[in-house]
């Protein structure tokens, strides 16, 4: 399968520090190639944020909507949200739930290979293979419903790339590519990483589908995948970079990413370049983008007393239950919004 089958539409953010290519008219209009089914009822679209270890929240949330007979017409997703959306659209959510809720930390680590690739410490080949063989069954976007778009970022020119053509598993893997940690994906002169670099909640991608009712779910603790401390460190590095050796910068990064400790950053210039460019984009987006997403309903669950890095089966089940509870609490409001649109 050619990469050109996956890339659909680009959204330039134009940070002044980067040399950008002009977005082609053809690329920005390609979204119109998707055939939208006509319906007498208002359509419902969900924007699923990146979620880290909170991915199982979406399993519980989507289960409750399905049990209530709520039809979802569009889903835009970022990072971990893509995995659940993929299983949901391919009709394998129950199987995905069974597997994920019984996984522990070691099982998650087994999805990554230490074979260092382009700009990352690990590869996600195994994750893509398991997703493709067991949950997406080799299906492409045009073969499933809801209509979906998974977000990635081209760090070479600072553009958001919506992935909605081609193999679903491949697109989900690309959107999960945390820069620096996982191997970035090359396509021609493009380098694609996690869509959360610019925005954790892909509302702009959802809006392209023009849903009658739009709902955003924000499970992230930050506006993008980097924390404030990490971005502040990068700002300081930009100032000090002329005076510090690469080894010293590496030591600084080790203090920010203690696990795997920025291992061998000084011996991996591609990794350092990918991470640096990603942080620059995140800093720009954090400064210039507004928080108001313009959706009809914005859901931001309360994750008090939840460990954001724990990957135990107990934690996975806890997030799943929180997802079910959140859906039950918001179900009346979602139904109300749909009914209001029907009466217009």
Buried (B, 14 or more C-beta within 10 A) or exposed (E): EEBEEBBBBBBBBEBEEBEBEEBEEEBBEBBEEBEEEEEEEBBBBBBBBBBBBBBBBBBBBBBBBBEEEBEBBBBBBBBBBBBBBBBBBBBBBEEBBEBBBEBBBEEBEEBBBEEBBBBBBBBBBEBBEBBBEBBBBEBBBEEBBBBBBBBBBBBBBBBBBBBBBBBBBBBBBBBBBBBBBBBBBBBEEBBBBBBBBBBBBBBBBBBBBEBBBBBBBBBBEBBBBBEEEBBEBBEEBBEEEEEBEEEEBBBBBBEBBEEEBBBEBBEBEBBBBBBBBBBBBBBBBBEEBEEEBEBBBBBEBEBEEBEEEEBBBEBBBBBBEBBBBBBBEBBEEBBEBBEEBEEE
